[in-house]
Amino acid sequence: MTPEPGTEIPGWRVESVDPEKMKLFAAIARDPNTIHWDRAEVARRGLGERVVNQGPTNLGYVINMLHAWAGPGSVRELTIRFTANVFDGDEVTAGGLVRAVDEVDGEHRATCEVWLDRNDGIRTVAGTAVVALS
């Protein structure tokens, strides 16, 4: 696979972010931030009425999209920023666009713009990935 700049990476979608998985991840990661499982705390902080998904999970959706496209272990670099929250029940789609294709150390690599968008059009993760191409 050698895509051209401008090639769109197929989207990777989560139909409904599960609040029970947020609570489980918080327990496993020993994340003490109650916004991931306590609706009253989310409301108290003025963030609405739904619990907030963890940033690493949102980033994982982007990585899943890259792996589905280029294969496991293909990500060489990833630089992202979190730009908005993902809440329980949200539908999100990770996507990307190839910006450049180069050869580095004998390996073809694509530099890609990547993102995670909520179903309401809000971009929640934005960044750049460098992916090895097979």
GROMACS elastic network, one bead per residue, 0.5 to 0.9 nm:
[ bonds ]
;  ai    aj funct       b0    kb
    1    70     6  0.83979   500
    1   133     6  0.62990   500
    1   134     6  0.58373   500
    2   101     6  0.78917   500
    2   108     6  0.77745   500
    2   109     6  0.87571   500
    2   110     6  0.84759   500
    2   133     6  0.67470   500
    2   134     6  0.78353   500
    3     6     6  0.83542   500
    3     7     6  0.61621   500
    3    98     6  0.74918   500
    3   101     6  0.74953   500
    3   110     6  0.79100   500
    3   133     6  0.86934   500
    4     7     6  0.57165   500
    4    98     6  0.70668   500
    4    99     6  0.81791   500
    4   100     6  0.73622   500
    4   101     6  0.69109   500
    4   110     6  0.88291   500
    5     8     6  0.87482   500
    5    97     6  0.78087   500
    5   100     6  0.50965   500
    5   101     6  0.67104   500
    5   110     6  0.83823   500
    5   111     6  0.88168   500
    5   112     6  0.87550   500
    6    97     6  0.61014   500
    6    98     6  0.53403   500
    6    99     6  0.60268   500
    6   100     6  0.81818   500
    7    96     6  0.86322   500
    7    97     6  0.57691   500
    7    98     6  0.52514   500
    7    99     6  0.79495   500
    8    11     6  0.85777   500
    8    95     6  0.78520   500
    8    96     6  0.60057   500
    8    98     6  0.63854   500
    9    65     6  0.80798   500
    9    66     6  0.79291   500
    9    69     6  0.68090   500
    9    95     6  0.61383   500
    9    97     6  0.56243   500
    9    98     6  0.72545   500
    9   112     6  0.87885   500
    9   114     6  0.88935   500
   10    65     6  0.75279   500
   10    66     6  0.89150   500
   10    68     6  0.85279   500
   10    69     6  0.69988   500
   10    94     6  0.85886   500
   10    95     6  0.65041   500
   10    96     6  0.74317   500
   11    65     6  0.65672   500
   11    93     6  0.61234   500
   11    94     6  0.54558   500
   11    96     6  0.74123   500
   12    61     6  0.72971   500
   12    62     6  0.77185   500
   12    64     6  0.72832   500
   12    65     6  0.50587   500
   12    66     6  0.87158   500
   12    68     6  0.80648   500
   12    92     6  0.83811   500
   12    93     6  0.54656   500
   12    94     6  0.50628   500
   12    95     6  0.66285   500
   13    61     6  0.80045   500
   13    65     6  0.84485   500
   13    91     6  0.73443   500
   13    92     6  0.57348   500
   13    94     6  0.63014   500
   13    95     6  0.88398   500
   14    17     6  0.65574   500
   14    61     6  0.80578   500
   14    90     6  0.82831   500
   14    91     6  0.56522   500
   14    92     6  0.53563   500
   14    93     6  0.63505   500
   14    94     6  0.86178   500
   15    89     6  0.80967   500
   15    90     6  0.73154   500
   15    92     6  0.67043   500
   15    93     6  0.84228   500
   16    88     6  0.71753   500
   16    90     6  0.52425   500
   16    92     6  0.75849   500
   17    21     6  0.81912   500
   17    22     6  0.84719   500
   17    53     6  0.77006   500
   17    86     6  0.80694   500
   17    87     6  0.70606   500
   17    90     6  0.54524   500
   17    91     6  0.64659   500
   17    92     6  0.78215   500
   18    21     6  0.54437   500
   18    22     6  0.66753   500
   18    53     6  0.86248   500
   18    87     6  0.88633   500
   18    88     6  0.56643   500
   18    89     6  0.62972   500
   18    90     6  0.85661   500
   19    23     6  0.63438   500
   19    24     6  0.86863   500
   19    36     6  0.77409   500
   19    37     6  0.70380   500
   19    50     6  0.85573   500
   19    51     6  0.68092   500
   19    52     6  0.82461   500
   19    53     6  0.76944   500
   19    87     6  0.82494   500
   19    88     6  0.51929   500
   19    89     6  0.75252   500
   20    23     6  0.51156   500
   20    24     6  0.62266   500
   20    25     6  0.86184   500
   20    37     6  0.79405   500
   20    88     6  0.89557   500
   21    25     6  0.59985   500
   21    26     6  0.84469   500
   21    53     6  0.89968   500
   22    25     6  0.51356   500
   22    26     6  0.60955   500
   22    27     6  0.86425   500
   22    36     6  0.59033   500
   22    37     6  0.67892   500
   22    51     6  0.82659   500
   22    52     6  0.79345   500
   22    53     6  0.60132   500
   22    54     6  0.69386   500
   22    57     6  0.86165   500
   22    88     6  0.83118   500
   23    26     6  0.51144   500
   23    27     6  0.63176   500
   23    28     6  0.87613   500
   23    36     6  0.61378   500
   23    37     6  0.52145   500
   23    38     6  0.89199   500
   24    27     6  0.51301   500
   24    28     6  0.62032   500
   24    29     6  0.85071   500
   25    28     6  0.50892   500
   25    29     6  0.58578   500
   25    30     6  0.81056   500
   25    31     6  0.79990   500
   25    36     6  0.89170   500
   25    54     6  0.82003   500
   25    57     6  0.86624   500
   26    29     6  0.51893   500
   26    30     6  0.56567   500
   26    32     6  0.71483   500
   26    33     6  0.78926   500
   26    34     6  0.87116   500
   26    36     6  0.68895   500
   26    37     6  0.80484   500
   26    54     6  0.80468   500
   27    31     6  0.64198   500
   27    32     6  0.81841   500
   28    31     6  0.77621   500
   29    32     6  0.88263   500
   31    34     6  0.82090   500
   31    36     6  0.86085   500
   32    35     6  0.89311   500
   32    36     6  0.87683   500
   33    36     6  0.63897   500
   33    37     6  0.83613   500
   34    37     6  0.56026   500
   34    38     6  0.54594   500
   34    39     6  0.84545   500
   34    41     6  0.65343   500
   34    42     6  0.77925   500
   34    51     6  0.86410   500
   35    38     6  0.55950   500
   35    39     6  0.69485   500
   35    40     6  0.85065   500
   35    41     6  0.59405   500
   35    42     6  0.51332   500
   35    43     6  0.89195   500
   35    45     6  0.86505   500
   35    47     6  0.89064   500
   35    50     6  0.86926   500
   35    51     6  0.56115   500
   35    52     6  0.57769   500
   35    53     6  0.84268   500
   36    39     6  0.82118   500
   36    42     6  0.82259   500
   36    50     6  0.89768   500
   36    51     6  0.51926   500
   36    52     6  0.50661   500
   36    53     6  0.61183   500
   36    54     6  0.69495   500
   37    41     6  0.85622   500
   37    42     6  0.86421   500
   37    50     6  0.89052   500
   37    51     6  0.58136   500
   37    52     6  0.77819   500
   38    41     6  0.53954   500
   38    42     6  0.65098   500
   38    43     6  0.89059   500
   38    50     6  0.85357   500
   38    51     6  0.65257   500
   39    42     6  0.50249   500
   39    43     6  0.62475   500
   39    44     6  0.85608   500
   39    48     6  0.83905   500
   39    49     6  0.57434   500
   39    50     6  0.57847   500
   39    51     6  0.55771   500
   39    52     6  0.89845   500
   40    43     6  0.51397   500
   40    44     6  0.60670   500
   40    45     6  0.86975   500
   40    49     6  0.73726   500
   40    50     6  0.89263   500
   40    51     6  0.89840   500
   41    45     6  0.62470   500
   41    46     6  0.86956   500
   41    47     6  0.88284   500
   41    49     6  0.88532   500
   41    51     6  0.86377   500
   42    45     6  0.53078   500
   42    46     6  0.65135   500
   42    47     6  0.53937   500
   42    48     6  0.62266   500
   42    49     6  0.62125   500
   42    50     6  0.68567   500
   42    51     6  0.62044   500
   42    52     6  0.77187   500
   43    46     6  0.50256   500
   43    47     6  0.56281   500
   43    48     6  0.50977   500
   43    49     6  0.53139   500
   43    50     6  0.79389   500
   43    51     6  0.89344   500
   44    47     6  0.76221   500
   44    48     6  0.84642   500
   45    48     6  0.80844   500
   46    49     6  0.85246   500
   47    50     6  0.79268   500
   47    51     6  0.85922   500
   47    52     6  0.85560   500
   48    51     6  0.82391   500
   50    87     6  0.58090   500
   50    88     6  0.57875   500
   50    89     6  0.80874   500
   51    86     6  0.86033   500
   51    87     6  0.56067   500
   51    88     6  0.56677   500
   52    55     6  0.89469   500
   52    85     6  0.64931   500
   52    86     6  0.58767   500
   52    88     6  0.64098   500
   53    56     6  0.86645   500
   53    57     6  0.70341   500
   53    58     6  0.72223   500
   53    85     6  0.71382   500
   53    86     6  0.54141   500
   53    87     6  0.56058   500
   53    88     6  0.66968   500
   54    57     6  0.53984   500
   54    58     6  0.65841   500
   54    59     6  0.88950   500
   54    85     6  0.86192   500
   54    86     6  0.80655   500
   55    58     6  0.50706   500
   55    59     6  0.62311   500
   55    60     6  0.85480   500
   55    82     6  0.72270   500
   55    85     6  0.81781   500
   55    86     6  0.84605   500
   55   125     6  0.87630   500
   56    60     6  0.60693   500
   56    61     6  0.88360   500
   57    61     6  0.65446   500
   58    61     6  0.53044   500
   58    62     6  0.69601   500
   58    82     6  0.87938   500
   58    86     6  0.76548   500
   58    92     6  0.89792   500
   58    94     6  0.89554   500
   58   116     6  0.74142   500
   58   124     6  0.81729   500
   58   125     6  0.73976   500
   59    62     6  0.52222   500
   59    63     6  0.64085   500
   59    64     6  0.87010   500
   59    80     6  0.81996   500
   59    82     6  0.86724   500
   59   115     6  0.89708   500
   59   116     6  0.80769   500
   59   125     6  0.72434   500
   60    64     6  0.60048   500
   60    65     6  0.85489   500
   61    64     6  0.50372   500
   61    65     6  0.63253   500
   61    66     6  0.88205   500
   61    92     6  0.87039   500
   61    93     6  0.80154   500
   61    94     6  0.62640   500
   61   116     6  0.75958   500
   62    65     6  0.51112   500
   62    66     6  0.64212   500
   62    67     6  0.87592   500
   62    93     6  0.84775   500
   62    94     6  0.52175   500
   62    95     6  0.71917   500
   62    96     6  0.86535   500
   62   114     6  0.71921   500
   62   115     6  0.67633   500
   62   116     6  0.65245   500
   62   125     6  0.83763   500
   63    66     6  0.50364   500
   63    67     6  0.61247   500
   63    68     6  0.85163   500
   63    75     6  0.78859   500
   63    78     6  0.89814   500
   63    94     6  0.86339   500
   64    67     6  0.50794   500
   64    68     6  0.60333   500
   64    69     6  0.85619   500
   64    72     6  0.86505   500
   64    94     6  0.84459   500
   65    68     6  0.51572   500
   65    69     6  0.63000   500
   65    70     6  0.86921   500
   65    93     6  0.89681   500
   65    94     6  0.62139   500
   65    95     6  0.69498   500
   65    96     6  0.83901   500
   66    69     6  0.51325   500
   66    70     6  0.59237   500
   66    71     6  0.72800   500
   66    72     6  0.82630   500
   66    74     6  0.77670   500
   66    75     6  0.73125   500
   66    94     6  0.89074   500
   66    95     6  0.85245   500
   66    96     6  0.82519   500
   66   114     6  0.88524   500
   66   129     6  0.86189   500
   66   131     6  0.77443   500
   67    70     6  0.52513   500
   67    73     6  0.71733   500
   67    74     6  0.66644   500
   67    75     6  0.76399   500
   68    71     6  0.57252   500
   68    72     6  0.74806   500
   69    72     6  0.89516   500
   70    73     6  0.85445   500
   70    74     6  0.60682   500
   70    75     6  0.83184   500
   70   131     6  0.72155   500
   70   132     6  0.72110   500
   70   133     6  0.61515   500
   70   134     6  0.72220   500
   71    74     6  0.56932   500
   71    75     6  0.86453   500
   71   132     6  0.87773   500
   71   133     6  0.84149   500
   71   134     6  0.82441   500
   72    75     6  0.78844   500
   73    76     6  0.80666   500
   73   131     6  0.89243   500
   73   132     6  0.84378   500
   74   130     6  0.84949   500
   74   131     6  0.53319   500
   74   133     6  0.71087   500
   74   134     6  0.85771   500
   75    78     6  0.72438   500
   75   129     6  0.70843   500
   75   130     6  0.61034   500
   75   132     6  0.63635   500
   76   109     6  0.85475   500
   76   129     6  0.74872   500
   76   130     6  0.53802   500
   76   131     6  0.54515   500
   76   132     6  0.66550   500
   77   111     6  0.89957   500
   77   128     6  0.80253   500
   77   129     6  0.54884   500
   77   131     6  0.71204   500
   78   127     6  0.74639   500
   78   128     6  0.58891   500
   78   130     6  0.64789   500
   78   131     6  0.87729   500
   79   126     6  0.85166   500
   79   127     6  0.54722   500
   79   128     6  0.52880   500
   79   129     6  0.63755   500
   80   114     6  0.82392   500
   80   115     6  0.84221   500
   80   125     6  0.66817   500
   80   126     6  0.54924   500
   80   128     6  0.63360   500
   80   129     6  0.82662   500
   81   124     6  0.84343   500
   81   125     6  0.57903   500
   81   126     6  0.55646   500
   81   127     6  0.61824   500
   82    85     6  0.78545   500
   82   123     6  0.87767   500
   82   124     6  0.58078   500
   82   126     6  0.66787   500
   82   127     6  0.88553   500
   83   122     6  0.88176   500
   83   123     6  0.66720   500
   83   125     6  0.56088   500
   83   126     6  0.71050   500
   84   122     6  0.73803   500
   84   123     6  0.67174   500
   84   125     6  0.71857   500
   85   124     6  0.60384   500
   85   125     6  0.88752   500
   86    89     6  0.87732   500
   86    90     6  0.65886   500
   86    91     6  0.87797   500
   86    92     6  0.80469   500
   86   117     6  0.89631   500
   86   118     6  0.70952   500
   86   124     6  0.68571   500
   87    90     6  0.56297   500
   88    91     6  0.88019   500
   90   118     6  0.65488   500
   90   119     6  0.68612   500
   90   120     6  0.87213   500
   91   117     6  0.85210   500
   91   118     6  0.58474   500
   91   119     6  0.52813   500
   91   120     6  0.85436   500
   92   116     6  0.65776   500
   92   117     6  0.54706   500
   92   119     6  0.57204   500
   92   120     6  0.89527   500
   93   115     6  0.82600   500
   93   116     6  0.55873   500
   93   117     6  0.53931   500
   93   118     6  0.65722   500
   93   119     6  0.75242   500
   94   114     6  0.74257   500
   94   115     6  0.56170   500
   94   117     6  0.63956   500
   94   118     6  0.89807   500
   94   125     6  0.87164   500
   95   113     6  0.84444   500
   95   114     6  0.57872   500
   95   115     6  0.54662   500
   95   116     6  0.63665   500
   95   117     6  0.80032   500
   96   112     6  0.63123   500
   96   113     6  0.53859   500
   96   115     6  0.62372   500
   96   116     6  0.88214   500
   96   128     6  0.88758   500
   96   129     6  0.89807   500
   97   111     6  0.86045   500
   97   112     6  0.53509   500
   97   113     6  0.52265   500
   97   114     6  0.66203   500
   98   101     6  0.76126   500
   98   110     6  0.63053   500
   98   111     6  0.59981   500
   98   113     6  0.64612   500
   98   114     6  0.88039   500
   99   110     6  0.72985   500
   99   111     6  0.56105   500
   99   112     6  0.52061   500
   99   113     6  0.66620   500
  100   109     6  0.82568   500
  100   110     6  0.56716   500
  100   111     6  0.51506   500
  100   112     6  0.70597   500
  101   108     6  0.69277   500
  101   109     6  0.56053   500
  101   111     6  0.62816   500
  101   112     6  0.88984   500
  102   107     6  0.81724   500
  102   108     6  0.57353   500
  102   109     6  0.53818   500
  102   110     6  0.64902   500
  102   111     6  0.80452   500
  103   106     6  0.59109   500
  103   107     6  0.52982   500
  103   109     6  0.59945   500
  103   110     6  0.87805   500
  104   107     6  0.51908   500
  104   108     6  0.64196   500
  104   109     6  0.68723   500
  105   108     6  0.84684   500
  107   132     6  0.67079   500
  107   133     6  0.74369   500
  107   134     6  0.84888   500
  108   131     6  0.84811   500
  108   132     6  0.59348   500
  108   133     6  0.54409   500
  108   134     6  0.75094   500
  109   130     6  0.64114   500
  109   131     6  0.53302   500
  109   133     6  0.55018   500
  109   134     6  0.89082   500
  110   129     6  0.79914   500
  110   130     6  0.55657   500
  110   131     6  0.52231   500
  110   132     6  0.65175   500
  110   133     6  0.69055   500
  111   128     6  0.69934   500
  111   129     6  0.57743   500
  111   131     6  0.65164   500
  112   127     6  0.84218   500
  112   128     6  0.55374   500
  112   129     6  0.51552   500
  112   130     6  0.62046   500
  112   131     6  0.76876   500
  113   126     6  0.76769   500
  113   127     6  0.59021   500
  113   129     6  0.64738   500
  113   130     6  0.89958   500
  114   125     6  0.79703   500
  114   126     6  0.58786   500
  114   127     6  0.53031   500
  114   128     6  0.55581   500
  114   129     6  0.66394   500
  115   123     6  0.69127   500
  115   124     6  0.73721   500
  115   125     6  0.51053   500
  115   127     6  0.63319   500
  115   128     6  0.83971   500
  116   122     6  0.86114   500
  116   123     6  0.58606   500
  116   124     6  0.55505   500
  116   126     6  0.67277   500
  117   120     6  0.79249   500
  117   121     6  0.60303   500
  117   122     6  0.55514   500
  117   124     6  0.56700   500
  117   125     6  0.71790   500
  117   126     6  0.89000   500
  118   121     6  0.55061   500
  118   122     6  0.52984   500
  118   123     6  0.63401   500
  118   124     6  0.69195   500
  119   122     6  0.73264   500
  120   123     6  0.89556   500
  123   126     6  0.70346   500
